[in-house]
């Protein structure tokens, strides 16, 4: 609770969280106390998760700033060759060859995933209740 009270200045809100954590739950008409955590399905769970995971988010975004490199990945040489070949075929009016090259180009990767000058860190925080 001390961490929450340092981050949240509204004492009414922190008192509401404290009361909901101490409330307990019913199990077959019998009141039981929580030993740790929040009751399943409690509205307090996602609020607390967001408050505590915010620190993780900040850390990861700082890590991402230092990790990311380059503006955009390079185009693969195979794709570039097919693209140029398609342009030449279209320019010379060889439309059947142009269509065949386009079919081949669709099967080739556009992005060079092994480009050492480009890297990205992707962070997704997902919670499912």
PyMOL commands that set and color helices and strands:
alter all, ss='L'
color gray80, all
select helices_A, chain A and resi 2-7+11-22+43-67+77-91+95-107
alter helices_A, ss='H'
color red, helices_A
select strands_A, chain A and resi 25-26+31-32
alter strands_A, ss='S'
color yellow, strands_A
deselect
rebuild
show_as cartoon
